């Protein structure tokens, strides 16, 4: 096996051969969200699966107390494919995702479709991923959109905040990307089995481990193609849909994006130029914050979110080290 460690951005592999799709594992990592997981698993009852395609569901519970077990045992008999439930007692996103990769390799699957425990899968999601993978010779990794679905009735200024993805992105199907997330992504197991890619422990409580993982995959020659037709819906409840959570998420998005962008960047001039630009942007954001009140709460909170986002970008380049975002925002 070719082992690719977390710092192998400089290595460029020859264009890999795309394995044929014979066995797909649907993979979900979960932690202490049984109600969300229940809704997510129920959505799989409507998932269209190509005839004669072997399919299996792998659920990794990142809670040593097995809070997801009862939900899985209740719903598994109604699904149209086998379910494998395992626990990963070592807390953290990277640990759970790496355990999932190990389980998929053990099962002998050819491909993985990752989704999250707060997501509802559109009935055509798998078929659309498979279609792009088969029809586009460059599509080694197929990445699709997640669209926000609010669980509760919420104020207008919350539902329409910029931090939430309300509709399909303007990105077109076929667009080549240099990174993607785990919330809706389809790729061959050879990516991990033959090349040793794993999720970095550096981001275990920060998040962003998925973006960093697929950035390395892209740098190694595994082309990521945007697939606007393979849709997943992200459930958002009141626990997330509040101003405190939104502002923390805005800050994190800015921090993580900048930190990952400049990871390994040695040019102090580039960093300084970026820092100067963002400082100016932040000053302008703050300048229009007070007048934005006159335009209503939606405008005000969007501008305030932009301030937190820009501040995150500035801190991301100054500090340049992972933050424990998920422990801070979820208290775990």
C-alpha positions as CSV (number, residue, x, y, z in Angstrom):
1,X,0.0,0.0,0.0
2,X,1.2,3.5,-0.8
3,X,1.2,5.4,2.4
4,X,0.3,9.1,2.1
5,X,0.8,11.1,5.3
6,X,-0.9,14.3,6.3
7,X,1.9,16.5,4.9
8,X,2.1,15.0,1.4
9,X,0.8,18.0,-0.6
10,X,4.0,18.1,-2.7
11,X,3.5,14.6,-4.0
12,X,1.6,14.3,-7.3
13,X,0.4,10.9,-8.3
14,X,-0.2,9.6,-11.8
15,X,-3.9,9.9,-12.7
16,X,-5.5,7.0,-10.9
17,X,-7.6,4.3,-12.5
18,X,-11.3,4.7,-11.5
19,X,-12.6,1.4,-10.0
20,X,-16.0,0.1,-11.1
21,X,-18.9,0.6,-8.8
22,X,-19.9,-2.8,-7.4
23,X,-20.5,-2.3,-3.6
24,X,-21.5,1.0,-2.0
25,X,-21.3,1.7,1.7
26,X,-23.5,4.5,3.0
27,X,-21.6,5.9,5.9
28,X,-22.8,8.0,8.8
29,X,-21.0,9.1,12.0
30,X,-23.2,10.2,14.9
31,X,-22.8,11.4,18.5
32,X,-25.6,11.9,21.0
33,X,-28.2,13.0,18.4
34,X,-30.7,10.1,18.4
35,X,-33.7,12.1,17.2
36,X,-31.8,13.6,14.3
37,X,-30.3,10.2,13.4
38,X,-33.8,8.7,13.5
39,X,-35.1,11.1,10.9
40,X,-31.9,10.7,8.8
41,X,-32.3,6.9,8.7
42,X,-36.0,7.1,7.9
43,X,-35.1,9.1,4.8
44,X,-33.1,6.2,3.5
45,X,-36.3,4.2,3.1
46,X,-37.0,6.3,-0.1
47,X,-33.4,6.1,-1.5
48,X,-33.3,4.8,-5.0
49,X,-30.7,2.1,-5.5
50,X,-29.6,0.7,-8.9
51,X,-30.7,-2.8,-9.5
52,X,-28.1,-5.5,-8.5
53,X,-25.9,-2.9,-6.7
54,X,-24.8,-4.3,-3.3
55,X,-25.4,-1.6,-0.7
56,X,-24.8,-1.5,3.1
57,X,-25.1,1.1,5.8
58,X,-22.3,1.7,8.3
59,X,-23.1,3.7,11.4
60,X,-20.3,4.8,13.7
61,X,-21.5,5.9,17.1
62,X,-18.9,8.2,18.7
63,X,-20.6,7.8,22.1
64,X,-19.2,5.1,24.4
65,X,-22.7,4.9,26.0
66,X,-24.2,3.9,22.7
67,X,-26.9,6.5,22.6
68,X,-27.6,5.7,18.9
69,X,-27.9,1.9,19.3
70,X,-31.7,1.8,20.2
71,X,-32.5,4.0,17.2
72,X,-30.5,1.8,14.8
73,X,-32.0,-1.5,16.2
74,X,-35.5,-0.1,15.8
75,X,-35.1,1.2,12.2
76,X,-32.6,-1.2,10.7
77,X,-35.2,-3.9,9.9
78,X,-37.2,-1.5,7.7
79,X,-34.3,-0.6,5.5
80,X,-33.6,-2.3,2.1
81,X,-30.0,-3.1,2.9
82,X,-27.9,-4.5,5.8
83,X,-26.8,-2.2,8.6
84,X,-23.5,-2.4,10.5
85,X,-23.4,-0.5,13.8
86,X,-20.1,0.1,15.6
87,X,-18.9,2.4,18.4
88,X,-15.8,4.5,18.4
89,X,-15.1,5.4,22.1
90,X,-12.3,7.9,21.3
91,X,-14.2,11.1,20.9
92,X,-13.7,13.5,18.0
93,X,-14.8,13.8,14.3
94,X,-11.5,12.5,12.9
95,X,-11.6,9.4,15.1
96,X,-15.1,8.6,14.1
97,X,-14.5,9.1,10.4
98,X,-11.3,7.0,10.5
99,X,-13.1,4.2,12.2
100,X,-15.7,4.4,9.5
101,X,-13.0,4.0,6.8
102,X,-11.6,1.0,8.6
103,X,-15.0,-0.7,8.7
104,X,-15.7,0.0,5.0
105,X,-12.3,-1.6,4.1
106,X,-13.2,-4.6,6.2
107,X,-16.5,-5.0,4.3
108,X,-14.7,-4.9,1.0
109,X,-16.8,-2.1,-0.5
110,X,-15.8,-0.4,-3.7
111,X,-17.3,3.0,-3.0
112,X,-18.4,5.2,-0.1
113,X,-21.2,7.8,0.2
114,X,-20.7,9.9,3.4
115,X,-23.6,11.7,5.0
116,X,-24.1,13.3,8.4
117,X,-26.5,12.4,11.2
118,X,-28.5,15.6,10.8
119,X,-29.1,15.1,7.1
120,X,-32.0,13.8,5.0
121,X,-30.9,12.1,1.8
122,X,-32.9,12.9,-1.4
123,X,-34.2,9.8,-3.0
124,X,-32.1,10.4,-6.1
125,X,-28.8,11.3,-4.3
126,X,-27.0,8.0,-4.8
127,X,-28.1,7.5,-8.4
128,X,-27.0,11.0,-9.3
129,X,-23.5,10.5,-7.7
130,X,-23.2,7.2,-9.6
131,X,-24.3,8.9,-12.8
132,X,-21.7,11.6,-12.6
133,X,-19.0,9.2,-11.6
134,X,-19.7,6.9,-14.5
135,X,-20.4,9.6,-17.1
136,X,-17.6,12.1,-16.3
137,X,-14.1,10.6,-17.0
138,X,-12.5,13.1,-14.6
139,X,-15.0,12.5,-11.7
140,X,-13.1,10.5,-9.1
141,X,-14.8,12.2,-6.2
142,X,-18.4,13.5,-6.5
143,X,-19.4,16.3,-4.1
144,X,-23.0,17.5,-3.8
145,X,-24.9,20.3,-2.0
146,X,-26.5,20.3,1.4
147,X,-29.7,22.5,1.6
148,X,-31.0,23.8,4.9
149,X,-34.3,22.5,6.2
150,X,-35.5,24.1,9.4
151,X,-37.2,21.8,11.9
152,X,-38.9,24.5,13.9
153,X,-40.7,27.8,13.3
154,X,-38.1,30.6,13.5
155,X,-37.9,34.4,13.0
156,X,-37.4,35.7,9.5
157,X,-33.9,37.1,10.3
158,X,-32.8,33.7,11.5
159,X,-34.1,31.6,8.7
160,X,-32.6,33.9,6.1
161,X,-29.2,34.5,7.6
162,X,-26.3,34.2,5.3
163,X,-24.8,31.3,7.4
164,X,-27.6,29.0,6.3
165,X,-27.7,27.5,2.8
166,X,-31.2,28.0,1.6
167,X,-31.1,26.7,-1.9
168,X,-28.9,25.0,-4.5
169,X,-25.6,26.7,-5.0
170,X,-24.8,28.7,-8.1
171,X,-22.0,26.3,-8.8
172,X,-22.6,24.2,-11.9
173,X,-22.3,20.5,-12.2
174,X,-18.9,19.5,-13.6
175,X,-17.0,22.2,-11.8
176,X,-13.6,21.0,-10.6
177,X,-12.9,21.8,-6.9
178,X,-9.8,21.5,-4.8
179,X,-11.7,20.4,-1.6
180,X,-15.1,19.4,-0.3
181,X,-16.9,18.3,2.8
182,X,-18.1,14.9,4.1
183,X,-21.7,15.9,4.4
184,X,-22.5,14.7,0.9
185,X,-19.6,13.0,-1.0
186,X,-19.1,9.9,-3.0
187,X,-15.7,8.3,-3.8
188,X,-13.9,5.0,-4.3
189,X,-12.5,3.0,-1.4
190,X,-9.2,2.8,-3.2
191,X,-8.6,6.4,-2.2
192,X,-8.1,5.2,1.4
193,X,-7.2,1.6,0.9
194,X,-4.4,1.9,-1.7
195,X,-3.1,5.3,-0.8
196,X,-3.5,5.4,3.0
197,X,-5.4,8.7,3.3
198,X,-6.9,9.3,6.7
199,X,-8.6,12.2,8.5
200,X,-6.1,14.3,10.5
201,X,-6.1,14.1,14.3
202,X,-5.0,17.7,14.2
203,X,-8.6,18.8,13.6
204,X,-10.3,16.3,15.9
205,X,-12.4,18.9,17.8
206,X,-12.2,21.7,15.4
207,X,-13.9,20.4,12.3
208,X,-12.5,21.0,8.9
209,X,-10.9,17.6,8.9
210,X,-13.0,16.7,5.9
211,X,-12.0,19.7,3.9
212,X,-8.4,19.1,4.7
213,X,-8.7,15.4,3.9
214,X,-10.1,16.1,0.4
215,X,-7.7,18.9,-0.2
216,X,-4.9,16.3,0.2
217,X,-6.8,14.0,-2.1
218,X,-7.1,16.7,-4.7
219,X,-3.4,17.6,-4.4
220,X,-2.5,14.0,-5.1
221,X,-4.5,13.9,-8.3
222,X,-7.9,12.7,-7.3
223,X,-10.2,15.1,-9.1
224,X,-13.2,16.4,-7.2
225,X,-16.2,17.3,-9.3
226,X,-19.2,19.3,-8.1
227,X,-22.5,17.5,-8.6
228,X,-25.5,19.9,-8.2
229,X,-28.0,17.1,-8.8
230,X,-27.0,14.9,-5.9
231,X,-28.8,16.7,-3.1
232,X,-28.9,16.2,0.7
233,X,-31.0,18.3,3.2
234,X,-29.5,19.5,6.5
235,X,-31.9,19.6,9.4
236,X,-31.5,22.7,11.6
237,X,-33.3,23.0,14.9
238,X,-33.6,25.7,17.5
239,X,-30.4,24.6,19.2
240,X,-28.5,25.8,16.1
241,X,-30.9,28.5,14.8
242,X,-30.1,31.2,17.3
243,X,-27.9,34.3,17.2
244,X,-25.2,32.9,19.5
245,X,-24.7,29.8,17.4
246,X,-24.8,31.7,14.2
247,X,-22.1,34.2,15.3
248,X,-19.8,31.4,16.5
249,X,-20.4,29.5,13.2
250,X,-19.5,32.7,11.2
251,X,-16.3,33.1,13.2
252,X,-15.4,29.4,12.7
253,X,-16.0,29.5,9.0
254,X,-13.7,32.4,8.6
255,X,-11.0,31.0,10.9
256,X,-11.0,27.4,9.5
257,X,-11.1,28.6,5.9
258,X,-8.1,30.9,6.3
259,X,-6.1,28.5,8.5
260,X,-6.4,25.7,5.9
261,X,-5.8,28.1,3.0
262,X,-2.5,29.3,4.4
263,X,-1.4,26.0,5.9
264,X,2.2,25.5,4.8
265,X,2.4,28.9,3.2
266,X,5.9,30.3,3.8
267,X,5.6,33.7,2.1
268,X,5.3,36.3,4.8
269,X,4.4,38.9,2.2
270,X,1.3,36.9,1.1
271,X,0.2,36.6,4.7
272,X,0.7,40.2,5.5
273,X,-1.1,41.3,2.3
274,X,-4.1,39.1,3.2
275,X,-4.0,40.4,6.8
276,X,-4.0,44.0,5.7
277,X,-6.9,43.4,3.3
278,X,-9.0,41.7,5.9
279,X,-8.3,44.4,8.5
280,X,-9.7,46.9,6.1
281,X,-12.7,44.8,5.4
282,X,-13.4,44.4,9.1
283,X,-13.1,48.1,9.6
284,X,-15.7,48.7,6.9
285,X,-17.9,46.0,8.3
286,X,-17.9,47.7,11.7
287,X,-18.5,51.1,10.1
288,X,-21.7,50.0,8.5
289,X,-22.9,47.9,11.5
290,X,-24.7,50.7,13.3
291,X,-26.5,52.1,10.2
292,X,-27.6,48.6,9.2
293,X,-30.0,48.6,12.2
294,X,-32.2,51.0,10.3
295,X,-32.6,48.4,7.5
296,X,-34.1,45.8,10.0
297,X,-32.9,42.8,12.0
298,X,-32.0,40.7,9.0
299,X,-29.6,43.2,7.6
300,X,-28.1,44.0,11.0
301,X,-27.5,40.3,11.9
302,X,-26.1,39.6,8.5
303,X,-23.6,42.5,8.8
304,X,-22.8,41.3,12.4
305,X,-22.2,37.8,11.1
306,X,-19.9,39.2,8.4
307,X,-17.9,41.0,11.2
308,X,-17.4,37.7,13.1
309,X,-16.5,36.0,9.8
310,X,-13.8,38.5,8.9
311,X,-12.5,38.5,12.5
312,X,-12.2,34.7,12.2
313,X,-10.2,35.1,9.0
314,X,-7.8,37.5,10.7
315,X,-7.3,35.2,13.7
316,X,-7.0,32.2,11.5
317,X,-3.9,33.7,9.8
318,X,-2.4,35.2,13.0
319,X,-2.8,32.1,15.2
320,X,-2.6,29.4,12.5
321,X,-3.5,26.6,14.8
322,X,-6.7,24.4,15.2
323,X,-9.3,25.6,17.6
324,X,-11.7,23.3,19.5
325,X,-14.8,24.7,17.9
326,X,-17.1,21.7,18.4
327,X,-16.2,21.5,22.1
328,X,-16.9,25.2,22.5
329,X,-20.2,25.2,20.5
330,X,-21.7,21.9,21.7
331,X,-20.0,21.8,25.2
332,X,-18.4,18.4,24.6
